[in-house]
Amino acid sequence: MNIMNSIDLKQKLDLKEVVLIDVRQPEEYKSEHIEGAVLIPLGDISMEKLPETNQPLVVYCRSGKRSMDACARLLKECPFLDIASLDGGIMDWIQAGYSVKR
């Protein structure tokens, strides 16, 4: 399983090279999220719920635990899936100085 830091994610988002998945709960997403993220709560995550894309996926949550769980679950379904978890989640993203949609 791959881990991505906030700096690398920002660069890839700016270049539109990844699809970002937020696995938190809807109320967390409404409160704040990384712009462009698709909400699929951890309890609902599966290959069939993912957006159709050929781009790599990056999954995030608040601090990184749920996104790691989501990656593990998806990799069980599809072992060759190009997926990464955002290290430190949205908390690290904000701490790095990047904006969120509120």
N, C-alpha and C positions, 0 to 999 in steps of 0.2 A: 504494500500500500504506500502511495506517495503522500508526502507532506509538503505543503506549499506555504511560504511565508507571505505576509501582507505586501511586501515590496514587489515580489514576483507576480502576485495576483493582480495588483494595480496595473502593472505593465501589460499583462495579458488581457485584462479587461479593456484597457485603453486601445489595444490593437484588435479587440474583438476576437481573441484566439481561444476563449473558453466560454463554457456555459456555467453560470453560477447557480447553485441550488442551496436554499436556506431550509434547514431541517428543524427549525424551532417551531413553536406553536403559533397559530395565527395571531394571537394577541401580542406576542413578542415581535412578530414581523410588522404588525401595524404600528407598534411603538417606535421601532427603528429597524432599518435594514439597509444593506448595501444595494445601491441603485442597480437595477437590472436583474436582481436575483429572482429566481422562480421559487415560490414557496411549495415545498412538499414535506409536511411534518414527518418526523422520524417514524411514527407509528404507521404511516401510509406509504413509506418509501418502498419502491419495487421497480424493476426494469420497465414494466408496462406504464408506470406513472411518469417516467422521465420524458423530457421533451425529445422529439426526434431530431438528432443532430449527429454530425460526424466529428464534432469538436470535442476535445477533452472536457471533462466535468470537474468542477471544484465544488466541494460541499463545505458549508460552514454552519456553525451554531453559535452559542454564546461564548464558550471557552475552548471547544475542541473535542469534548468527549462524545457528544451525540453525533458529530460529523464523522468521527472515527468509527462509531457503531454503524452509521449509515453506509460508509464505504465498505466495511466488512460484510454487511448484509448484501449489498449490490454485487460485490466480488464473488460471493457464494453463488449467486444466480448467473453471473457472467465473469469468469475468471480473467478474461483478457480486456475488461473494460478499462479505458483510460480515465482514471479518476484519482483525485487528490483531496485531502482534507486540509482546510485552512488552519495552520498552526496557531493556537490561541484564540481562534474564532473572531467574532465581531469585536470583542474586547481588545484584542491585539490590533485589529484594523483601526479602531478609533484611537488607540494609544499611539499608533504610527502616524496619526495626523490626517487620516483620510476621512472624507465626509460620508455621512449616512443620510438616508432619506427618513425624515421624521413626520 
